[in-house]
Amino acid sequence: MRTLVGYATAKGSTRGIAERIAAALEQAGHTADLKNLASADTVREYDVLVVGSAIHNGQWLPGAADALDRLGPDLAGRTVWAFSVSSVGATSSLLSPRVARYLRRVTPEPQAMQTLRSAADVRRHRFFAGTISPGDWPGIGRVVFRLMGGHYGHARDWTDIDGWVAAVAAGSEDDAG
Ligand SMILES: Cc1cc2nc3c(=O)[nH]c(=O)nc-3n(C[C@H](O)[C@H](O)[C@H](O)COP(=O)(O)O)c2cc1C
């Protein structure tokens, strides 16, 4: 199976996750091309798309959202797995455990997921926690981050990410029959 692992990142942690996903898919016998979504003009040559973006203000980065609009017709009927990288992942978080539990309950999917779901065959979307460094949040954002028990550093849960990729690899093989 030929797979595109497309990502959008501001500070690099989403790219790191995309690299891990591409490497794991290659190990599982897929051909996986890693690309910044901003430079993806077509996806016609791929059987499966794995796409993900960093979250800013609750949404995928503009470069990722623009790419989905641009690729719209190519997405029709295609198998897509999606991930979002934010302060709070399904199994780990940059915020306090209590705040993370609350946010997991109330945070809606980014709008880009609606675009994807209306165009393509989306299998699963998962949130992963990323990385934050002092200075990444401007002004008031930094204060809110601290009030929510935020800690700087990385909170990527590689075990969770690896488990999700294993599901991608297995799901794609099922599709291939
Ligand atoms: C300007 C800005 C806005 C952000 N907005 C959110 C947000 O709304 N929700 C959230 O959970 N995390 C938010 N974050 C945290 C990022 O999603 C997190 O740091 C992620 O790992 C960034 O990925 P990247 O390193 O690939 O850019 C924000 C970070 C920045 C710098």
The ligand as an SDF file (V2000), in Angstrom:
LIG
                    3D

 31 33  0  0  0  0  0  0  0  0999 V2000
   -0.3210   30.1120   19.1940 C   0  0  0  0  0  0  0  0  0  0  0  0
   -0.6230   28.7550   19.7730 C   0  0  0  0  0  0  0  0  0  0  0  0
   -1.9520   28.3640   19.9210 C   0  0  0  0  0  0  0  0  0  0  0  0
   -2.2470   27.1070   20.4780 C   0  0  0  0  0  0  0  0  0  0  0  0
   -3.5630   26.7640   20.6320 N   0  0  0  0  0  0  0  0  0  0  0  0
   -3.8570   25.5730   21.2270 C   0  0  0  0  0  0  0  0  0  0  0  0
   -5.2200   25.2000   21.4330 C   0  0  0  0  0  0  0  0  0  0  0  0
   -6.1640   25.9050   21.0860 O   0  0  0  0  0  0  0  0  0  0  0  0
   -5.4690   24.0230   22.0640 N   0  0  0  0  0  0  0  0  0  0  0  0
   -4.4710   23.1950   22.4900 C   0  0  0  0  0  0  0  0  0  0  0  0
   -4.7500   22.1510   23.0780 O   0  0  0  0  0  0  0  0  0  0  0  0
   -3.1530   23.5080   22.2680 N   0  0  0  0  0  0  0  0  0  0  0  0
   -2.8370   24.6610   21.6480 C   0  0  0  0  0  0  0  0  0  0  0  0
   -1.5250   24.9950   21.4220 N   0  0  0  0  0  0  0  0  0  0  0  0
   -0.4630   24.0200   21.7550 C   0  0  0  0  0  0  0  0  0  0  0  0
    0.0160   23.2740   20.4840 C   0  0  0  0  0  0  0  0  0  0  0  0
   -1.0450   22.6040   19.8630 O   0  0  0  0  0  0  0  0  0  0  0  0
    1.1230   22.2730   20.8630 C   0  0  0  0  0  0  0  0  0  0  0  0
    2.2100   23.0110   21.3970 O   0  0  0  0  0  0  0  0  0  0  0  0
    1.5800   21.4290   19.6690 C   0  0  0  0  0  0  0  0  0  0  0  0
    2.5060   20.4680   20.1220 O   0  0  0  0  0  0  0  0  0  0  0  0
    2.2030   22.2870   18.5880 C   0  0  0  0  0  0  0  0  0  0  0  0
    2.6050   21.4640   17.5180 O   0  0  0  0  0  0  0  0  0  0  0  0
    3.8680   21.8460   16.6100 P   0  0  0  0  0  0  0  0  0  0  0  0
    5.0970   21.7010   17.5030 O   0  0  0  0  0  0  0  0  0  0  0  0
    3.8450   20.8280   15.5360 O   0  0  0  0  0  0  0  0  0  0  0  0
    3.6740   23.2190   16.1040 O   0  0  0  0  0  0  0  0  0  0  0  0
   -1.1980   26.2190   20.8670 C   0  0  0  0  0  0  0  0  0  0  0  0
    0.1360   26.6350   20.6900 C   0  0  0  0  0  0  0  0  0  0  0  0
    0.4170   27.8710   20.1560 C   0  0  0  0  0  0  0  0  0  0  0  0
    1.8630   28.2600   19.9790 C   0  0  0  0  0  0  0  0  0  0  0  0
  1  2  1  0
  2  3  1  0
  2 30  2  0
  3  4  2  0
  4  5  1  0
  4 28  1  0
  5  6  2  0
  6  7  1  0
  6 13  1  0
  7  8  2  0
  7  9  1  0
  9 10  1  0
 10 11  2  0
 10 12  1  0
 12 13  2  0
 13 14  1  0
 14 15  1  0
 14 28  1  0
 15 16  1  0
 16 17  1  0
 16 18  1  0
 18 19  1  0
 18 20  1  0
 20 21  1  0
 20 22  1  0
 22 23  1  0
 23 24  1  0
 24 25  2  0
 24 26  1  0
 24 27  1  0
 28 29  2  0
 29 30  1  0
 30 31  1  0
M  END
$$$$
